[in-house]
Each structure stands twice: as C-alpha cells, then as structure tokens.
Amino acid sequence: MQKGDKKKMYVNKHHVLWPTVSLIGLLAASNVYAQQDSSNGETSSATGESQTMVVTATRSKSEAGQTPQKVTVISREQIEQQMAISSDPGQVLSNLIPSYSPSRQKLSNAGETFRGRDAAFLVDGVPQSNPLRDSSRDSYTIDLSMVERIEVIHGASAEHGLGATGGLINFVTRRAEGGGINQHAGVSLTTDDDFESDGFGHKLDYRISGQQGDWDFVAAATRQERGVFYDGNDDIVGIAYPGELQNSESYDLFGKLGYWIDDNQNLELSLNHFDLEESNDYVPVPGDRDAGIPTTARKGTRDGEPGFNEVTTARLSYAHADWFGNEVDAQIYHQRFRARFATTPYFPYLDSAGDTQYDQTRNESDKVGAKFTVNRDGLLGDRLGLTAGLDILRDETRQMLVETGRTYVPESQFDNIAPFLQGEFELAKPLTLHAGVRHEHADLEVDTYQSIDRDNVTQDNVTVEGGKPSFDETLFNAGLVYQATDWAQLYANYSEGFGMPDVGRVLRGISTPGQNVDDLIQLQPIVTDNREVGARFDWDRYGLEVSYYQSNADFGQRLTEENGTWVGNREKTEIQGVEITGDMQVTDNHDLSLSYTHAEGESDQDGDGRVETELTGINIAPDTLKLGWSATWNDKVSTRLQSRYYFDRSVDDPKLDFDGYGLVDASLTYRLPAGRMSVGVENVTDEDYLTYYSQSARVSDEYYFTGRGRTFTLGYQLDF
C-alpha cells in the first residue's frame, strides 16, 4: 500500500473534515472535497457519503452539532459569497455570526463585541490578540482569501487561554489540494454607485498548491487597494483617527509547507505576513452631533506618518495520529505585531519654535508560545474520551509616541502557563457529559516608569513604581448533551473564560503619585461565567437552534471615554441574551437562512454590588434580524440575497440611544467556459444611515460616522 493511500484511509476511517491547527496535511493527502451543511454540521463529499465536521477550535476535536455550547462553522463557500459583496473582515463576521456587533467599517474593531464581550481571534490556533495593549485590530491580521473556514464558539471559553470572555473565532487557513499542481487567480474591482474616481478600488489574489511524494505546499499572495467610501447621501465617509480601511493599501503573503515523516506523523511550517497602510490623502472634517451633521472628509494630507497594521506570524506544528494509541498535536509559534495610529488632537507638544504640534502612537508587541495536546478515545468500553494539554505564552509589549520618541505604555512582559484536562463521557446512550478544568498562572513584569502628562507629552506626570504581580485562576466547564429523538437535541453548559484587562490603558492612565504596579487592583484578571441552555432540531431539510445565555463577571471591564481617550473601568457586569438560528433547504437548489438575536446588560457603576446601569453600544449589540437566500438556478448561475435589520435601542443615557436601520446586499455568480464572474452589491437600497457605533458607543463630533452607501464589486476567479 502506498503512503498516500494509507493517509486517505485514515481520513475516511474517522469520517472527518480535518484541517486542524496541526494536521492540515491530512486532507491534502486524502484529496476529499467536502462542503459543510450549516444546519446539521455534516458535510457532503464528492462520493456522496455523509461526513461529520470536526471543530478544531475545540481542543478535544468535538463534532459539530454535538457540543454543549453553540458553535457556528462558516464554510469557504459562505466566505466567498460574502467577499463577492465586501472584503471587510468585520463586515463578513457581522453578517455571518449571530450576536456579533455591527461592523464599524474601520480598521479598528473596538466596539465590535461578541455576546457583549471580547472575542479571542485565532489563526490555526495561534492567538491574534495582544493581552497587554489591545489595539483592537485582531481581525485584521490575515486576508480572508487565505482562509478555508471560520470556527466560532459562542460564549466564554478557556480552551485556548486568554481573551475569549465572549467567544472564540478561529480562522483555519487554506490546505494543499490534491491532483498535482493547482493554481488560482482572481481580480475584483470596487466602486461607489456614482463611479467617482477616488472611490475605485481593486484586489488581486493568486494561489498555488500541490503535493509531491511526502511533501505538500500552499503559497498565496494578495494585494488590495481601497478608494474612499461614499455614504447613501453621496458624501465621503469620515476618516477615523485610530485606523482606516478606506483610502488604504494592503498585501498578504502566505506559505505553508508540510512533510509526512511516515503514515502517522506530519510536520508543517506556515508563515503569514499581512501589511495594511493608510494612504493619508484625506483629512477628517468633524461633524456636529447635536445638529445631526455627520463627520466627513476632504482632500488633504494629515500631519505625521500614515497609520498601518503590520503582522508577521510563523508556526511550526507536529502531529502524530497513533502515539501509543493517542493523537498528539504540538505547535510553537511567534508573532511580531506593529500598529501605528494616526495623529490625533489628543497628544499636544511644543516644537523647537514653540508651536503646538500633535504626536501619534505606535504599538509594538512580540509574542512566542507553544501548545501541546494529547487526545485518547475508546476508554471505558468506548464511553470515555480524554484530552490533556499545556499552553505557554510570553508577550512583550510597549506603546511609543512616534514624534517625541517617548514611551506612552511602558515595556511590559507577560508570561502565562496553563495546563488543562477535558473529558467526554457517555453517561447513557442518549446523554453525554462534557467537563474539564484549566489552571491559568500568569506573571506580569513592569519596570519603574513615568506616565506622560497628556497636556504636553514631553512632560512627565507621575512616577509609578514597577512590580511583578502574579495571577492564578482555576477555570471549570461542564455541559450535557441529550439526544432526545433523532431530530431533537438538548444541551446545557457552564463555562468560564479568562482574560486580562487592557494593561496598557491602566498603566498609561495613572496620574496619582505614589502608586506601584503590584498594588493596582485594576490589573486583576477578568473571569467570566457563561451559562447556556439550548436546543437543536434537524428535520431533514429544516434546521433550527435556540439558545439562551447569561454572561456574568464579578470584576469585569467597561470602557468609558474620558478627554478623548478610552479608560477601562473595573465593574461587575451581567449580560443575558437569546440566539435563534434556522435554515431551510426549500429545494436542492434553494436555501433560506434566518437568525434573530437579543441581548441586554447592566453594570455596577456605583460600586454597591448591584448592577443597575444599562450597558451601551460599546458593549451590547442591538437586537438583530438577519435573512438570507442562496439559489443555484442552473449549472452556470447562482445568486445570494441577504438582509439584516438592527432594531432601535434605548439606554439610560439618551445621547446614546440608537435609531435602527436595515441593509440589503445581493450578489450573482456566472460560470464561464473558463472561470467564473461575480457581481456584488452592498447596501442595495443605498440606505443613508449612521453606524451603530457612531450612534450608541460614544458622544463625539469626530466619530459621528455614516455607513457605506451602495457599492458595486465586479470579480473574476479562475482555477487551473
């Protein structure tokens, strides 16, 4: 038997689609094509066999539709449908993930929350978040052209460590395709509906993959240039200080090389470099919120250097499918993150001539880490499966003032080590228990430093004594899945998430003398308790899932704006919500989808131990209804029509009340003799609206943005 044949048998034996964080090469060797059916978590392969989708974001490799938490798996087909309309990752995630906030349509995803809290972003299991100084750019570290699918765990999860207090979003990258050398080339053109020359944008992408003997590889590159955005009133959308997508250029270089040591052992090396830089050709024009005049922009050159996002990630993984009856996954990784923010009116200083100038900041973060996982199934008469592992992380971060060369956030080092044990036990034929424990030990080290006087950033404010506080938290999870009938499943779950507050915000904001890092209670971890009950129904062509959740943190974090900067207030927070998702396969060629989400939350702002103040749009998404219709009309033509409506929302502060709006998108794909062409329309009705963030997250003339108006995208894709 040839080695490649045995690899194929291994995949078929386990009936999984398995591009895991460290076993991407398995599917490459098997040459099985599959597409996910989102209603029941299964796949239909080219051979017509039903295969179960394994969710690699769960360390125990749980099957989709069999977990005690709500899980969403976004297939490559769904990603391509969305990219035919918009290439903004925030927009794609908002369109496809229930309880994910409306997209800001900016480079910064601050205010884009998941179930009212932070989501942890991963790429093949590698964390993209920076625990010491959150730049709010976690979802802009890889181009979606490089992504095979997106796995989403709803609610607090400690399976991958820090940050997933609201949920976990794992981008699984492309795998090598079988059948020799395979290539892909694509181009797309984007414009506003008036075809203004400064609104034109384009994107180019190329990919090549293949297998040769024991080796497989993928190499890909994208380059994108974005014009300015126009709103429904044909005005230029305002420019954001923290970071912009419009009037920017980006590129992504991605490579993956796999080697089969033998039939069971695989090594894989991957590298991704993503770079996005603003072009700096437009300056913001503040609006007038009280008068209802939105922020806009005009031609001009902003002071300082253009903002950018630059991320390089390297990962080496090893997998053994049968190490003394165990499955072993191990990976080490390194990430270099650099982000520069545009010049703002919040960092004044006097130049040599005595004139007032304004500085800008740059985040610098370097992290290295390792993940080790061992899975063992078939214990106790095939009723018990165990997963054990260890995660290690070191993050070094600082934030600089670019022009004056001063340190805004002192260089800090964060060390984290976390062992865990997870089990899955069949209590009875229809009832399965999932339970686990994880211990987090973290050390934070900060040297003595001087905080900066924001009235003149060349001056010191106060001296803060350094320190090395340690944190220990033991986190638990337990859940039940009950298969009531062939078509009905009930589940209940308790899980805890572990996160750090934005350490940089705390350290840079100290203005009271005599403080030291060891005694700062604001640096204590955020532990979130998530309780969830739900039901899944699968009636052949119809699927429905309903879940109710509560997310509580005794010492959570609520962002508030003070003098133009965000400050993290440590407060008790309680959030609850409902998610309803359904799909209907009307015929073999027509699919309908629906989702409705509702969330509400309160915090304890007066410190009396009771929550009484409603959380605003910086945390909570509005009630949202989403509808979708995908149709294949014949072997050449397919279409997608989708709408979403964000309902009005009132809070304690009437200045942050939200007036809802509805948006409609559409796309058409036509298969040519060679390749396929697509036409996408974002905001079909050319709705003129103020974004959810602008209305409900902050009161500001500078951040009073309209959303993007009707936008056309023409694309062509060729596989050869």
Secondary structure, 3 states (H helix, E strand, C coil): CCHHHHHHHHHHHHCEECCCCCCCHHHHHHCCCEEEECCCCEEEECCCCEEEEECCCCCCCCECCCCCCCEEEECHHHHHHHHCCCCCHHHHHHHHCCCECCCCCCCCCCCCCECCECEEEEECCEECCCCCCCCCCCCCCCCHHHEEEEEEEECCCCCCCCCCCCEEEEEEECCCCCCCCEEEEEEEEEEECCCCHHHCEEEEEEEEEEEECCEEEEEEEEEEEECCCECCCCCECCCCCCCCCCCEEEEEEEEEEEEECCCCEEEEEEEEEEEEEECCCEEEECCECCCCECCEEEECCCCCCCCEEEEEEEEEEEEEEEECCEEEEEEEEEEEEEEECCCCCCCEEECCCCCEEECCEEEEEEEEEEEEEEEEEEHHHHCEEEEEEEEEEEEEEEEEECCCCCEEEEEEEEEEEEEEEEEEEEEECCEEEEEEEEEEEEEEEECCEEEECCCCCCCEEEEEECECCEEEEEEEEEEEEEECCCCEEEEEEEEEEEECCCHHHHHHCCCCCCCEHHHCHHHCCEEEEEEEEEEEEEECCEEEEEEEEEEEEEEEEEEEEECCEEEEEEEEEEEEEEEEEEEEEEECCEEEEEEEEEEEEEECCCCCCCCCEECCCCCCCCCEEEEEEEEECCCCEEEEEEEEEECCECCCCHHHCECCEEEEEEEEEEECCCCEEEEEEECCCCCCCECHHHHHCCCCCCCCCECCCCEEEEEEEEEC
